[in-house]
Amino acid sequence: MTATPLKTQVYELVERVDELYMEDLLRSIKLFLEQRQTIDFDDASPEIMTKLQQSLVQANEGTLVSNEEMKRQTKLWLTK
């Protein structure tokens, strides 16, 4: 899919966002853009790129760990 249809989809989704959440959306977009500028994947090792790709696949499949579960696991690891 080219950039134009993708941008159109983004615009359509933004139009559906309730006004109450616009500031949150704006902050999220700004943060996304800032992170994209600071991450240089050209220098990443093939191993890192493979792990990142695997993470994306897991996320798309819904194989995620919630923040609550991660906090619980971290607390357990720190007490060992």
N, CA, C and O atoms as a Maestro MAE file, in Angstrom:
{
 s_m_m2io_version
 :::
 2.0.0
}

f_m_ct {
 s_m_title
 :::
 protein
 m_atom[320] {
  # First column is atom index #
  i_m_mmod_type
  r_m_x_coord
  r_m_y_coord
  r_m_z_coord
  i_m_residue_number
  s_m_chain_name
  s_m_pdb_residue_name
  s_m_pdb_atom_name
  i_m_atomic_number
  :::
  1 25 0.854 -1.173 0.000 1 A "MET " " N  " 7
  2 3 0.000 0.000 0.000 1 A "MET " " CA " 6
  3 2 0.902 1.237 0.000 1 A "MET " " C  " 6
  4 15 1.884 1.299 0.739 1 A "MET " " O  " 8
  5 25 0.563 2.203 -0.822 2 A "THR " " N  " 7
  6 3 1.366 3.419 -0.904 2 A "THR " " CA " 6
  7 2 1.032 4.381 0.228 2 A "THR " " C  " 6
  8 15 0.069 4.183 0.969 2 A "THR " " O  " 8
  9 25 1.840 5.421 0.347 3 A "ALA " " N  " 7
  10 3 1.679 6.371 1.450 3 A "ALA " " CA " 6
  11 2 0.340 7.097 1.403 3 A "ALA " " C  " 6
  12 15 -0.256 7.348 2.450 3 A "ALA " " O  " 8
  13 25 -0.141 7.435 0.221 4 A "THR " " N  " 7
  14 3 -1.378 8.215 0.133 4 A "THR " " CA " 6
  15 2 -2.583 7.480 0.725 4 A "THR " " C  " 6
  16 15 -3.295 8.065 1.541 4 A "THR " " O  " 8
  17 25 -2.840 6.221 0.347 5 A "PRO " " N  " 7
  18 3 -3.971 5.520 0.993 5 A "PRO " " CA " 6
  19 2 -3.761 5.321 2.493 5 A "PRO " " C  " 6
  20 15 -4.718 5.362 3.266 5 A "PRO " " O  " 8
  21 25 -2.516 5.105 2.903 6 A "LEU " " N  " 7
  22 3 -2.252 4.950 4.332 6 A "LEU " " CA " 6
  23 2 -2.547 6.234 5.078 6 A "LEU " " C  " 6
  24 15 -3.164 6.207 6.143 6 A "LEU " " O  " 8
  25 25 -2.114 7.357 4.529 7 A "LYS " " N  " 7
  26 3 -2.393 8.637 5.173 7 A "LYS " " CA " 6
  27 2 -3.895 8.892 5.228 7 A "LYS " " C  " 6
  28 15 -4.405 9.425 6.214 7 A "LYS " " O  " 8
  29 25 -4.588 8.517 4.183 8 A "THR " " N  " 7
  30 3 -6.040 8.686 4.171 8 A "THR " " CA " 6
  31 2 -6.671 7.883 5.291 8 A "THR " " C  " 6
  32 15 -7.581 8.368 5.963 8 A "THR " " O  " 8
  33 25 -6.200 6.658 5.501 9 A "GLN " " N  " 7
  34 3 -6.711 5.831 6.596 9 A "GLN " " CA " 6
  35 2 -6.426 6.481 7.939 9 A "GLN " " C  " 6
  36 15 -7.282 6.493 8.824 9 A "GLN " " O  " 8
  37 25 -5.219 7.023 8.091 10 A "VAL " " N  " 7
  38 3 -4.865 7.688 9.348 10 A "VAL " " CA " 6
  39 2 -5.778 8.874 9.587 10 A "VAL " " C  " 6
  40 15 -6.299 9.048 10.688 10 A "VAL " " O  " 8
  41 25 -5.977 9.698 8.554 11 A "TYR " " N  " 7
  42 3 -6.857 10.862 8.689 11 A "TYR " " CA " 6
  43 2 -8.270 10.439 9.087 11 A "TYR " " C  " 6
  44 15 -8.896 11.062 9.945 11 A "TYR " " O  " 8
  45 25 -8.764 9.372 8.455 12 A "GLU " " N  " 7
  46 3 -10.110 8.898 8.766 12 A "GLU " " CA " 6
  47 2 -10.211 8.426 10.216 12 A "GLU " " C  " 6
  48 15 -11.211 8.671 10.891 12 A "GLU " " O  " 8
  49 25 -9.176 7.755 10.679 13 A "LEU " " N  " 7
  50 3 -9.177 7.294 12.067 13 A "LEU " " CA " 6
  51 2 -9.106 8.468 13.038 13 A "LEU " " C  " 6
  52 15 -9.781 8.466 14.067 13 A "LEU " " O  " 8
  53 25 -8.300 9.456 12.719 14 A "VAL " " N  " 7
  54 3 -8.195 10.638 13.581 14 A "VAL " " CA " 6
  55 2 -9.538 11.342 13.673 14 A "VAL " " C  " 6
  56 15 -9.916 11.829 14.738 14 A "VAL " " O  " 8
  57 25 -10.251 11.396 12.573 15 A "GLU " " N  " 7
  58 3 -11.565 12.039 12.568 15 A "GLU " " CA " 6
  59 2 -12.551 11.340 13.511 15 A "GLU " " C  " 6
  60 15 -13.504 11.956 13.988 15 A "GLU " " O  " 8
  61 25 -12.318 10.062 13.772 16 A "ARG " " N  " 7
  62 3 -13.215 9.295 14.640 16 A "ARG " " CA " 6
  63 2 -12.869 9.422 16.117 16 A "ARG " " C  " 6
  64 15 -13.639 8.982 16.970 16 A "ARG " " O  " 8
  65 25 -11.724 10.016 16.431 17 A "VAL " " N  " 7
  66 3 -11.284 10.133 17.822 17 A "VAL " " CA " 6
  67 2 -12.098 11.210 18.528 17 A "VAL " " C  " 6
  68 15 -12.282 12.313 18.013 17 A "VAL " " O  " 8
  69 25 -12.575 10.870 19.702 18 A "ASP " " N  " 7
  70 3 -13.325 11.814 20.518 18 A "ASP " " CA " 6
  71 2 -12.418 12.977 20.919 18 A "ASP " " C  " 6
  72 15 -11.232 12.780 21.183 18 A "ASP " " O  " 8
  73 25 -12.968 14.171 20.963 19 A "GLU " " N  " 7
  74 3 -12.202 15.370 21.310 19 A "GLU " " CA " 6
  75 2 -11.472 15.239 22.645 19 A "GLU " " C  " 6
  76 15 -10.404 15.821 22.835 19 A "GLU " " O  " 8
  77 25 -12.051 14.474 23.564 20 A "LEU " " N  " 7
  78 3 -11.436 14.289 24.875 20 A "LEU " " CA " 6
  79 2 -10.061 13.639 24.796 20 A "LEU " " C  " 6
  80 15 -9.229 13.820 25.685 20 A "LEU " " O  " 8
  81 25 -9.826 12.882 23.725 21 A "TYR " " N  " 7
  82 3 -8.592 12.119 23.605 21 A "TYR " " CA " 6
  83 2 -7.607 12.705 22.601 21 A "TYR " " C  " 6
  84 15 -6.562 12.110 22.339 21 A "TYR " " O  " 8
  85 25 -7.928 13.855 22.042 22 A "MET " " N  " 7
  86 3 -7.064 14.447 21.026 22 A "MET " " CA " 6
  87 2 -5.676 14.780 21.558 22 A "MET " " C  " 6
  88 15 -4.679 14.555 20.872 22 A "MET " " O  " 8
  89 25 -5.603 15.315 22.777 23 A "GLU " " N  " 7
  90 3 -4.292 15.639 23.340 23 A "GLU " " CA " 6
  91 2 -3.462 14.372 23.534 23 A "GLU " " C  " 6
  92 15 -2.258 14.372 23.278 23 A "GLU " " O  " 8
  93 25 -4.098 13.302 23.982 24 A "ASP " " N  " 7
  94 3 -3.390 12.036 24.142 24 A "ASP " " CA " 6
  95 2 -2.878 11.537 22.798 24 A "ASP " " C  " 6
  96 15 -1.743 11.075 22.686 24 A "ASP " " O  " 8
  97 25 -3.721 11.635 21.788 25 A "LEU " " N  " 7
  98 3 -3.332 11.201 20.455 25 A "LEU " " CA " 6
  99 2 -2.158 12.034 19.951 25 A "LEU " " C  " 6
  100 15 -1.201 11.489 19.402 25 A "LEU " " O  " 8
  101 25 -2.227 13.331 20.133 26 A "LEU " " N  " 7
  102 3 -1.151 14.214 19.698 26 A "LEU " " CA " 6
  103 2 0.154 13.854 20.403 26 A "LEU " " C  " 6
  104 15 1.202 13.786 19.762 26 A "LEU " " O  " 8
  105 25 0.101 13.621 21.719 27 A "ARG " " N  " 7
  106 3 1.308 13.237 22.455 27 A "ARG " " CA " 6
  107 2 1.855 11.914 21.937 27 A "ARG " " C  " 6
  108 15 3.068 11.748 21.808 27 A "ARG " " O  " 8
  109 25 0.978 10.986 21.646 28 A "SER " " N  " 7
  110 3 1.413 9.677 21.140 28 A "SER " " CA " 6
  111 2 2.097 9.807 19.786 28 A "SER " " C  " 6
  112 15 3.129 9.180 19.546 28 A "SER " " O  " 8
  113 25 1.536 10.605 18.916 29 A "ILE " " N  " 7
  114 3 2.131 10.807 17.592 29 A "ILE " " CA " 6
  115 2 3.489 11.482 17.720 29 A "ILE " " C  " 6
  116 15 4.446 11.085 17.056 29 A "ILE " " O  " 8
  117 25 3.577 12.505 18.572 30 A "LYS " " N  " 7
  118 3 4.856 13.197 18.765 30 A "LYS " " CA " 6
  119 2 5.905 12.243 19.321 30 A "LYS " " C  " 6
  120 15 7.049 12.239 18.866 30 A "LYS " " O  " 8
  121 25 5.517 11.436 20.304 31 A "LEU " " N  " 7
  122 3 6.443 10.471 20.884 31 A "LEU " " CA " 6
  123 2 6.892 9.458 19.837 31 A "LEU " " C  " 6
  124 15 8.074 9.121 19.763 31 A "LEU " " O  " 8
  125 25 5.963 8.979 19.035 32 A "PHE " " N  " 7
  126 3 6.292 8.036 17.968 32 A "PHE " " CA " 6
  127 2 7.325 8.648 17.023 32 A "PHE " " C  " 6
  128 15 8.312 8.000 16.674 32 A "PHE " " O  " 8
  129 25 7.100 9.888 16.612 33 A "LEU " " N  " 7
  130 3 8.026 10.545 15.688 33 A "LEU " " CA " 6
  131 2 9.392 10.779 16.323 33 A "LEU " " C  " 6
  132 15 10.421 10.614 15.667 33 A "LEU " " O  " 8
  133 25 9.404 11.159 17.588 34 A "GLU " " N  " 7
  134 3 10.681 11.358 18.286 34 A "GLU " " CA " 6
  135 2 11.464 10.052 18.361 34 A "GLU " " C  " 6
  136 15 12.674 10.036 18.136 34 A "GLU " " O  " 8
  137 25 10.786 8.975 18.672 35 A "GLN " " N  " 7
  138 3 11.454 7.687 18.784 35 A "GLN " " CA " 6
  139 2 11.962 7.212 17.430 35 A "GLN " " C  " 6
  140 15 13.038 6.621 17.340 35 A "GLN " " O  " 8
  141 25 11.205 7.465 16.395 36 A "ARG " " N  " 7
  142 3 11.643 7.064 15.054 36 A "ARG " " CA " 6
  143 2 12.904 7.818 14.656 36 A "ARG " " C  " 6
  144 15 13.743 7.285 13.930 36 A "ARG " " O  " 8
  145 25 13.043 9.056 15.127 37 A "GLN " " N  " 7
  146 3 14.218 9.852 14.789 37 A "GLN " " CA " 6
  147 2 15.443 9.394 15.566 37 A "GLN " " C  " 6
  148 15 16.565 9.532 15.079 37 A "GLN " " O  " 8
  149 25 15.252 8.852 16.765 38 A "THR " " N  " 7
  150 3 16.391 8.486 17.596 38 A "THR " " CA " 6
  151 2 16.837 7.047 17.405 38 A "THR " " C  " 6
  152 15 17.948 6.694 17.799 38 A "THR " " O  " 8
  153 25 16.009 6.219 16.817 39 A "ILE " " N  " 7
  154 3 16.365 4.814 16.604 39 A "ILE " " CA " 6
  155 2 16.986 4.663 15.223 39 A "ILE " " C  " 6
  156 15 16.366 4.985 14.210 39 A "ILE " " O  " 8
  157 25 18.207 4.175 15.200 40 A "ASP " " N  " 7
  158 3 18.910 3.975 13.932 40 A "ASP " " CA " 6
  159 2 19.045 2.478 13.693 40 A "ASP " " C  " 6
  160 15 19.988 1.845 14.169 40 A "ASP " " O  " 8
  161 25 18.103 1.922 12.960 41 A "PHE " " N  " 7
  162 3 18.108 0.485 12.718 41 A "PHE " " CA " 6
  163 2 19.185 0.069 11.729 41 A "PHE " " C  " 6
  164 15 19.488 -1.118 11.609 41 A "PHE " " O  " 8
  165 25 19.765 1.027 11.022 42 A "ASP " " N  " 7
  166 3 20.825 0.683 10.081 42 A "ASP " " CA " 6
  167 2 22.042 0.111 10.794 42 A "ASP " " C  " 6
  168 15 22.789 -0.679 10.217 42 A "ASP " " O  " 8
  169 25 22.242 0.506 12.046 43 A "ASP " " N  " 7
  170 3 23.392 0.045 12.809 43 A "ASP " " CA " 6
  171 2 23.090 -1.182 13.665 43 A "ASP " " C  " 6
  172 15 23.984 -1.710 14.327 43 A "ASP " " O  " 8
  173 25 21.850 -1.635 13.656 44 A "ALA " " N  " 7
  174 3 21.468 -2.776 14.486 44 A "ALA " " CA " 6
  175 2 22.040 -4.062 13.893 44 A "ALA " " C  " 6
  176 15 22.094 -4.242 12.677 44 A "ALA " " O  " 8
  177 25 22.463 -4.944 14.788 45 A "SER " " N  " 7
  178 3 23.009 -6.226 14.346 45 A "SER " " CA " 6
  179 2 21.892 -7.086 13.753 45 A "SER " " C  " 6
  180 15 20.714 -6.862 14.035 45 A "SER " " O  " 8
  181 25 22.265 -8.064 12.936 46 A "PRO " " N  " 7
  182 3 21.240 -8.974 12.389 46 A "PRO " " CA " 6
  183 2 20.468 -9.699 13.491 46 A "PRO " " C  " 6
  184 15 19.278 -9.976 13.337 46 A "PRO " " O  " 8
  185 25 21.143 -10.007 14.607 47 A "GLU " " N  " 7
  186 3 20.475 -10.690 15.715 47 A "GLU " " CA " 6
  187 2 19.395 -9.792 16.320 47 A "GLU " " C  " 6
  188 15 18.289 -10.253 16.603 47 A "GLU " " O  " 8
  189 25 19.715 -8.516 16.516 48 A "ILE " " N  " 7
  190 3 18.739 -7.571 17.064 48 A "ILE " " CA " 6
  191 2 17.564 -7.419 16.104 48 A "ILE " " C  " 6
  192 15 16.409 -7.415 16.529 48 A "ILE " " O  " 8
  193 25 17.854 -7.295 14.822 49 A "MET " " N  " 7
  194 3 16.786 -7.138 13.831 49 A "MET " " CA " 6
  195 2 15.879 -8.370 13.815 49 A "MET " " C  " 6
  196 15 14.664 -8.237 13.668 49 A "MET " " O  " 8
  197 25 16.455 -9.564 13.965 50 A "THR " " N  " 7
  198 3 15.667 -10.790 14.000 50 A "THR " " CA " 6
  199 2 14.758 -10.798 15.226 50 A "THR " " C  " 6
  200 15 13.583 -11.154 15.137 50 A "THR " " O  " 8
  201 25 15.317 -10.400 16.378 51 A "LYS " " N  " 7
  202 3 14.509 -10.370 17.597 51 A "LYS " " CA " 6
  203 2 13.397 -9.325 17.502 51 A "LYS " " C  " 6
  204 15 12.278 -9.560 17.957 51 A "LYS " " O  " 8
  205 25 13.706 -8.186 16.916 52 A "LEU " " N  " 7
  206 3 12.670 -7.163 16.735 52 A "LEU " " CA " 6
  207 2 11.561 -7.675 15.819 52 A "LEU " " C  " 6
  208 15 10.379 -7.470 16.098 52 A "LEU " " O  " 8
  209 25 11.939 -8.337 14.732 53 A "GLN " " N  " 7
  210 3 10.944 -8.883 13.808 53 A "GLN " " CA " 6
  211 2 10.081 -9.930 14.502 53 A "GLN " " C  " 6
  212 15 8.867 -9.967 14.305 53 A "GLN " " O  " 8
  213 25 10.707 -10.781 15.314 54 A "GLN " " N  " 7
  214 3 9.951 -11.787 16.062 54 A "GLN " " CA " 6
  215 2 8.984 -11.113 17.033 54 A "GLN " " C  " 6
  216 15 7.855 -11.573 17.208 54 A "GLN " " O  " 8
  217 25 9.420 -10.035 17.657 55 A "SER " " N  " 7
  218 3 8.549 -9.306 18.585 55 A "SER " " CA " 6
  219 2 7.349 -8.720 17.869 55 A "SER " " C  " 6
  220 15 6.235 -8.748 18.392 55 A "SER " " O  " 8
  221 25 7.570 -8.186 16.670 56 A "LEU " " N  " 7
  222 3 6.458 -7.641 15.896 56 A "LEU " " CA " 6
  223 2 5.460 -8.721 15.522 56 A "LEU " " C  " 6
  224 15 4.250 -8.502 15.584 56 A "LEU " " O  " 8
  225 25 5.956 -9.875 15.139 57 A "VAL " " N  " 7
  226 3 5.073 -10.995 14.796 57 A "VAL " " CA " 6
  227 2 4.257 -11.402 16.019 57 A "VAL " " C  " 6
  228 15 3.050 -11.619 15.919 57 A "VAL " " O  " 8
  229 25 4.919 -11.505 17.179 58 A "GLN " " N  " 7
  230 3 4.208 -11.870 18.404 58 A "GLN " " CA " 6
  231 2 3.142 -10.831 18.753 58 A "GLN " " C  " 6
  232 15 2.029 -11.182 19.147 58 A "GLN " " O  " 8
  233 25 3.486 -9.571 18.608 59 A "ALA " " N  " 7
  234 3 2.519 -8.509 18.906 59 A "ALA " " CA " 6
  235 2 1.328 -8.591 17.971 59 A "ALA " " C  " 6
  236 15 0.186 -8.452 18.408 59 A "ALA " " O  " 8
  237 25 1.580 -8.816 16.693 60 A "ASN " " N  " 7
  238 3 0.485 -8.920 15.719 60 A "ASN " " CA " 6
  239 2 -0.391 -10.137 15.975 60 A "ASN " " C  " 6
  240 15 -1.579 -10.132 15.652 60 A "ASN " " O  " 8
  241 25 0.194 -11.178 16.554 61 A "GLU " " N  " 7
  242 3 -0.569 -12.383 16.876 61 A "GLU " " CA " 6
  243 2 -1.288 -12.254 18.223 61 A "GLU " " C  " 6
  244 15 -2.080 -13.119 18.597 61 A "GLU " " O  " 8
  245 25 -1.007 -11.181 18.935 62 A "GLY " " N  " 7
  246 3 -1.633 -10.984 20.234 62 A "GLY " " CA " 6
  247 2 -0.915 -11.667 21.378 62 A "GLY " " C  " 6
  248 15 -1.440 -11.747 22.489 62 A "GLY " " O  " 8
  249 25 0.285 -12.161 21.112 63 A "THR " " N  " 7
  250 3 1.078 -12.818 22.150 63 A "THR " " CA " 6
  251 2 1.852 -11.748 22.906 63 A "THR " " C  " 6
  252 15 3.029 -11.504 22.638 63 A "THR " " O  " 8
  253 25 1.174 -11.120 23.848 64 A "LEU " " N  " 7
  254 3 1.761 -10.015 24.592 64 A "LEU " " CA " 6
  255 2 1.695 -10.284 26.084 64 A "LEU " " C  " 6
  256 15 0.926 -11.126 26.547 64 A "LEU " " O  " 8
  257 25 2.510 -9.558 26.824 65 A "VAL " " N  " 7
  258 3 2.468 -9.604 28.279 65 A "VAL " " CA " 6
  259 2 1.954 -8.249 28.738 65 A "VAL " " C  " 6
  260 15 2.497 -7.213 28.355 65 A "VAL " " O  " 8
  261 25 0.918 -8.253 29.553 66 A "SER " " N  " 7
  262 3 0.347 -6.999 30.027 66 A "SER " " CA " 6
  263 2 1.320 -6.303 30.972 66 A "SER " " C  " 6
  264 15 2.227 -6.930 31.520 66 A "SER " " O  " 8
  265 25 1.123 -5.013 31.153 67 A "ASN " " N  " 7
  266 3 1.955 -4.256 32.088 67 A "ASN " " CA " 6
  267 2 1.829 -4.829 33.495 67 A "ASN " " C  " 6
  268 15 2.819 -4.928 34.220 67 A "ASN " " O  " 8
  269 25 0.627 -5.202 33.875 68 A "GLU " " N  " 7
  270 3 0.407 -5.755 35.199 68 A "GLU " " CA " 6
  271 2 1.189 -7.053 35.391 68 A "GLU " " C  " 6
  272 15 1.814 -7.267 36.430 68 A "GLU " " O  " 8
  273 25 1.146 -7.910 34.381 69 A "GLU " " N  " 7
  274 3 1.885 -9.179 34.457 69 A "GLU " " CA " 6
  275 2 3.387 -8.921 34.490 69 A "GLU " " C  " 6
  276 15 4.110 -9.587 35.231 69 A "GLU " " O  " 8
  277 25 3.858 -7.975 33.707 70 A "MET " " N  " 7
  278 3 5.283 -7.652 33.692 70 A "MET " " CA " 6
  279 2 5.731 -7.120 35.048 70 A "MET " " C  " 6
  280 15 6.805 -7.476 35.533 70 A "MET " " O  " 8
  281 25 4.909 -6.266 35.664 71 A "LYS " " N  " 7
  282 3 5.232 -5.756 37.006 71 A "LYS " " CA " 6
  283 2 5.309 -6.903 38.010 71 A "LYS " " C  " 6
  284 15 6.205 -6.940 38.853 71 A "LYS " " O  " 8
  285 25 4.366 -7.834 37.914 72 A "ARG " " N  " 7
  286 3 4.351 -8.982 38.818 72 A "ARG " " CA " 6
  287 2 5.613 -9.821 38.632 72 A "ARG " " C  " 6
  288 15 6.262 -10.203 39.606 72 A "ARG " " O  " 8
  289 25 5.958 -10.107 37.373 73 A "GLN " " N  " 7
  290 3 7.153 -10.913 37.094 73 A "GLN " " CA " 6
  291 2 8.418 -10.195 37.554 73 A "GLN " " C  " 6
  292 15 9.322 -10.823 38.106 73 A "GLN " " O  " 8
  293 25 8.485 -8.899 37.331 74 A "THR " " N  " 7
  294 3 9.660 -8.124 37.735 74 A "THR " " CA " 6
  295 2 9.828 -8.159 39.246 74 A "THR " " C  " 6
  296 15 10.938 -8.323 39.752 74 A "THR " " O  " 8
  297 25 8.728 -8.004 39.957 75 A "LYS " " N  " 7
  298 3 8.780 -8.046 41.419 75 A "LYS " " CA " 6
  299 2 9.312 -9.403 41.886 75 A "LYS " " C  " 6
  300 15 10.114 -9.470 42.817 75 A "LYS " " O  " 8
  301 25 8.863 -10.487 41.236 76 A "LEU " " N  " 7
  302 3 9.355 -11.830 41.591 76 A "LEU " " CA " 6
  303 2 10.845 -11.957 41.307 76 A "LEU " " C  " 6
  304 15 11.590 -12.501 42.123 76 A "LEU " " O  " 8
  305 25 11.285 -11.455 40.150 77 A "TRP " " N  " 7
  306 3 12.713 -11.570 39.787 77 A "TRP " " CA " 6
  307 2 13.582 -10.777 40.756 77 A "TRP " " C  " 6
  308 15 14.678 -11.215 41.106 77 A "TRP " " O  " 8
  309 25 13.112 -9.641 41.182 78 A "LEU " " N  " 7
  310 3 13.909 -8.783 42.063 78 A "LEU " " CA " 6
  311 2 14.005 -9.330 43.490 78 A "LEU " " C  " 6
  312 15 14.910 -8.962 44.239 78 A "LEU " " O  " 8
  313 25 13.078 -10.200 43.856 79 A "THR " " N  " 7
  314 3 13.094 -10.756 45.209 79 A "THR " " CA " 6
  315 2 13.840 -12.076 45.286 79 A "THR " " C  " 6
  316 15 13.943 -12.659 46.366 79 A "THR " " O  " 8
  317 25 14.358 -12.555 44.178 80 A "LYS " " N  " 7
  318 3 15.102 -13.827 44.170 80 A "LYS " " CA " 6
  319 2 16.540 -13.594 44.523 80 A "LYS " " C  " 6
  320 15 17.326 -14.540 44.569 80 A "LYS " " O  " 8
  :::
 }
 m_bond[319] {
  # First column is bond index #
  i_m_from
  i_m_to
  i_m_order
  :::
  1 1 2 1
  2 2 3 1
  3 3 4 2
  4 3 5 1
  5 5 6 1
  6 6 7 1
  7 7 8 2
  8 7 9 1
  9 9 10 1
  10 10 11 1
  11 11 12 2
  12 11 13 1
  13 13 14 1
  14 14 15 1
  15 15 16 2
  16 15 17 1
  17 17 18 1
  18 18 19 1
  19 19 20 2
  20 19 21 1
  21 21 22 1
  22 22 23 1
  23 23 24 2
  24 23 25 1
  25 25 26 1
  26 26 27 1
  27 27 28 2
  28 27 29 1
  29 29 30 1
  30 30 31 1
  31 31 32 2
  32 31 33 1
  33 33 34 1
  34 34 35 1
  35 35 36 2
  36 35 37 1
  37 37 38 1
  38 38 39 1
  39 39 40 2
  40 39 41 1
  41 41 42 1
  42 42 43 1
  43 43 44 2
  44 43 45 1
  45 45 46 1
  46 46 47 1
  47 47 48 2
  48 47 49 1
  49 49 50 1
  50 50 51 1
  51 51 52 2
  52 51 53 1
  53 53 54 1
  54 54 55 1
  55 55 56 2
  56 55 57 1
  57 57 58 1
  58 58 59 1
  59 59 60 2
  60 59 61 1
  61 61 62 1
  62 62 63 1
  63 63 64 2
  64 63 65 1
  65 65 66 1
  66 66 67 1
  67 67 68 2
  68 67 69 1
  69 69 70 1
  70 70 71 1
  71 71 72 2
  72 71 73 1
  73 73 74 1
  74 74 75 1
  75 75 76 2
  76 75 77 1
  77 77 78 1
  78 78 79 1
  79 79 80 2
  80 79 81 1
  81 81 82 1
  82 82 83 1
  83 83 84 2
  84 83 85 1
  85 85 86 1
  86 86 87 1
  87 87 88 2
  88 87 89 1
  89 89 90 1
  90 90 91 1
  91 91 92 2
  92 91 93 1
  93 93 94 1
  94 94 95 1
  95 95 96 2
  96 95 97 1
  97 97 98 1
  98 98 99 1
  99 99 100 2
  100 99 101 1
  101 101 102 1
  102 102 103 1
  103 103 104 2
  104 103 105 1
  105 105 106 1
  106 106 107 1
  107 107 108 2
  108 107 109 1
  109 109 110 1
  110 110 111 1
  111 111 112 2
  112 111 113 1
  113 113 114 1
  114 114 115 1
  115 115 116 2
  116 115 117 1
  117 117 118 1
  118 118 119 1
  119 119 120 2
  120 119 121 1
  121 121 122 1
  122 122 123 1
  123 123 124 2
  124 123 125 1
  125 125 126 1
  126 126 127 1
  127 127 128 2
  128 127 129 1
  129 129 130 1
  130 130 131 1
  131 131 132 2
  132 131 133 1
  133 133 134 1
  134 134 135 1
  135 135 136 2
  136 135 137 1
  137 137 138 1
  138 138 139 1
  139 139 140 2
  140 139 141 1
  141 141 142 1
  142 142 143 1
  143 143 144 2
  144 143 145 1
  145 145 146 1
  146 146 147 1
  147 147 148 2
  148 147 149 1
  149 149 150 1
  150 150 151 1
  151 151 152 2
  152 151 153 1
  153 153 154 1
  154 154 155 1
  155 155 156 2
  156 155 157 1
  157 157 158 1
  158 158 159 1
  159 159 160 2
  160 159 161 1
  161 161 162 1
  162 162 163 1
  163 163 164 2
  164 163 165 1
  165 165 166 1
  166 166 167 1
  167 167 168 2
  168 167 169 1
  169 169 170 1
  170 170 171 1
  171 171 172 2
  172 171 173 1
  173 173 174 1
  174 174 175 1
  175 175 176 2
  176 175 177 1
  177 177 178 1
  178 178 179 1
  179 179 180 2
  180 179 181 1
  181 181 182 1
  182 182 183 1
  183 183 184 2
  184 183 185 1
  185 185 186 1
  186 186 187 1
  187 187 188 2
  188 187 189 1
  189 189 190 1
  190 190 191 1
  191 191 192 2
  192 191 193 1
  193 193 194 1
  194 194 195 1
  195 195 196 2
  196 195 197 1
  197 197 198 1
  198 198 199 1
  199 199 200 2
  200 199 201 1
  201 201 202 1
  202 202 203 1
  203 203 204 2
  204 203 205 1
  205 205 206 1
  206 206 207 1
  207 207 208 2
  208 207 209 1
  209 209 210 1
  210 210 211 1
  211 211 212 2
  212 211 213 1
  213 213 214 1
  214 214 215 1
  215 215 216 2
  216 215 217 1
  217 217 218 1
  218 218 219 1
  219 219 220 2
  220 219 221 1
  221 221 222 1
  222 222 223 1
  223 223 224 2
  224 223 225 1
  225 225 226 1
  226 226 227 1
  227 227 228 2
  228 227 229 1
  229 229 230 1
  230 230 231 1
  231 231 232 2
  232 231 233 1
  233 233 234 1
  234 234 235 1
  235 235 236 2
  236 235 237 1
  237 237 238 1
  238 238 239 1
  239 239 240 2
  240 239 241 1
  241 241 242 1
  242 242 243 1
  243 243 244 2
  244 243 245 1
  245 245 246 1
  246 246 247 1
  247 247 248 2
  248 247 249 1
  249 249 250 1
  250 250 251 1
  251 251 252 2
  252 251 253 1
  253 253 254 1
  254 254 255 1
  255 255 256 2
  256 255 257 1
  257 257 258 1
  258 258 259 1
  259 259 260 2
  260 259 261 1
  261 261 262 1
  262 262 263 1
  263 263 264 2
  264 263 265 1
  265 265 266 1
  266 266 267 1
  267 267 268 2
  268 267 269 1
  269 269 270 1
  270 270 271 1
  271 271 272 2
  272 271 273 1
  273 273 274 1
  274 274 275 1
  275 275 276 2
  276 275 277 1
  277 277 278 1
  278 278 279 1
  279 279 280 2
  280 279 281 1
  281 281 282 1
  282 282 283 1
  283 283 284 2
  284 283 285 1
  285 285 286 1
  286 286 287 1
  287 287 288 2
  288 287 289 1
  289 289 290 1
  290 290 291 1
  291 291 292 2
  292 291 293 1
  293 293 294 1
  294 294 295 1
  295 295 296 2
  296 295 297 1
  297 297 298 1
  298 298 299 1
  299 299 300 2
  300 299 301 1
  301 301 302 1
  302 302 303 1
  303 303 304 2
  304 303 305 1
  305 305 306 1
  306 306 307 1
  307 307 308 2
  308 307 309 1
  309 309 310 1
  310 310 311 1
  311 311 312 2
  312 311 313 1
  313 313 314 1
  314 314 315 1
  315 315 316 2
  316 315 317 1
  317 317 318 1
  318 318 319 1
  319 319 320 2
  :::
 }
}
